[in-house]
Amino acid sequence: MTLYTGSCHCGAVRFSFEADPIQKGIRCNCSMCARKGALMSAEPMPLEKLNIEAPEGALGLYQFGAKTAKHFFCNTCGIYPFHETARFAGHYRVNLGCVDGLDPLSLEVEIFDGKHLL
């Protein structure tokens, strides 16, 4: 297992988690993910495995449609660091572009058809 750390652009929202070495990410084609263009962690993780450090008021929340997914963003810089998934309540994926020392452009990419999920 590897300890990963990360943050939004300004550093107000920080996170860490342990996982097997990251070798791929997921891109979703739903309206939200297509617009933000982020590469997300391939494996959803339960909240107890994702350590989030953010002062009160630092995290914003955006939901749409059925409002089952929770898309979080930094209220200062606007960066999306992680979200709670629609398919696995209580489980999160992180924005691999926010993970320290990880080059998301070098990773294998899997496409998820979230556009036709519902």
C-alpha positions as CSV (number, residue, x, y, z in Angstrom):
1,M,0.0,0.0,0.0
2,T,1.1,3.5,-0.8
3,L,0.2,6.7,1.2
4,Y,-1.0,9.4,-1.2
5,T,-1.5,13.0,-0.2
6,G,-3.1,15.8,-2.2
7,S,-4.9,19.1,-2.2
8,C,-6.8,21.7,-4.1
9,H,-4.8,24.4,-5.9
10,C,-4.6,26.8,-3.0
11,G,-4.1,24.2,-0.3
12,A,-7.2,25.0,1.8
13,V,-8.5,21.5,1.2
14,R,-6.1,18.6,1.8
15,F,-6.6,14.9,1.7
16,S,-4.7,11.6,2.1
17,F,-5.4,7.9,1.6
18,E,-3.7,4.6,1.3
19,A,-4.1,2.5,-1.8
20,D,-2.3,0.1,-4.1
21,P,0.0,1.9,-6.5
22,I,-2.2,4.0,-8.9
23,Q,-1.7,2.9,-12.5
24,K,-5.0,4.0,-14.1
25,G,-7.8,6.5,-13.7
26,I,-11.4,6.9,-14.8
27,R,-13.0,9.5,-17.0
28,C,-16.8,9.8,-16.9
29,N,-18.9,11.2,-19.8
30,C,-21.8,12.5,-17.7
31,S,-22.6,16.2,-18.1
32,M,-20.7,17.2,-14.9
33,C,-17.6,15.1,-15.4
34,A,-17.3,15.9,-19.1
35,R,-17.2,19.6,-18.2
36,K,-14.7,19.4,-15.4
37,G,-12.4,17.0,-17.4
38,A,-10.8,15.4,-14.3
39,L,-9.2,12.0,-14.2
40,M,-10.6,10.2,-11.1
41,S,-9.3,7.4,-9.0
42,A,-10.3,4.0,-10.5
43,E,-11.3,2.4,-7.2
44,P,-14.0,4.0,-5.0
45,M,-12.9,4.2,-1.4
46,P,-15.1,4.3,1.8
47,L,-15.0,7.7,3.6
48,E,-13.1,6.1,6.5
49,K,-10.2,5.5,4.2
50,L,-10.1,9.1,2.9
51,N,-8.7,11.6,5.4
52,I,-10.1,15.0,4.6
53,E,-8.6,18.2,6.1
54,A,-10.5,21.3,5.4
55,P,-11.4,24.2,7.7
56,E,-15.1,24.9,8.2
57,G,-16.5,26.6,5.1
58,A,-13.6,25.6,2.8
59,L,-15.6,22.9,1.0
60,G,-18.5,23.7,-1.4
61,L,-20.9,21.1,-2.6
62,Y,-22.7,20.8,-5.9
63,Q,-25.4,18.2,-6.7
64,F,-27.6,17.9,-9.8
65,G,-30.2,15.5,-11.2
66,A,-31.1,12.8,-8.7
67,K,-28.6,14.4,-6.2
68,T,-27.1,11.1,-5.2
69,A,-23.5,12.1,-6.1
70,K,-21.8,14.8,-4.1
71,H,-19.3,16.9,-6.0
72,F,-17.1,18.8,-3.7
73,F,-15.0,21.9,-4.6
74,C,-12.7,24.4,-2.8
75,N,-14.6,27.6,-2.0
76,T,-11.4,29.6,-2.5
77,C,-9.8,28.3,-5.7
78,G,-12.7,26.3,-7.2
79,I,-10.8,23.0,-7.7
80,Y,-12.6,19.7,-7.5
81,P,-10.6,17.4,-5.1
82,F,-13.0,14.5,-4.7
83,H,-16.6,13.4,-4.8
84,E,-19.0,10.9,-3.3
85,T,-20.1,8.5,-6.0
86,A,-23.7,8.1,-7.2
87,R,-23.3,4.3,-7.5
88,F,-21.6,3.6,-4.2
89,A,-23.1,5.7,-1.4
90,G,-20.5,6.6,1.2
91,H,-17.6,5.9,-1.3
92,Y,-15.3,8.5,-2.8
93,R,-13.1,9.0,-5.8
94,V,-10.4,11.6,-5.8
95,N,-9.2,13.9,-8.6
96,L,-5.9,12.4,-9.6
97,G,-4.7,15.8,-10.8
98,C,-4.8,16.9,-7.1
99,V,-2.6,14.0,-5.9
100,D,1.0,15.1,-5.0
101,G,3.7,13.7,-7.2
102,L,1.3,11.9,-9.5
103,D,1.2,12.7,-13.3
104,P,-2.4,11.9,-14.4
105,L,-1.4,12.4,-18.0
106,S,0.9,9.3,-17.8
107,L,-1.8,7.0,-16.5
108,E,-4.0,4.5,-18.4
109,V,-7.5,5.9,-18.8
110,E,-10.8,3.9,-18.5
111,I,-14.0,5.5,-19.8
112,F,-17.1,5.2,-17.7
113,D,-20.5,5.8,-19.4
114,G,-22.2,7.9,-16.7
115,K,-24.1,9.7,-19.3
116,H,-26.4,6.6,-19.8
117,L,-26.3,5.4,-16.2
118,L,-29.9,6.4,-15.4
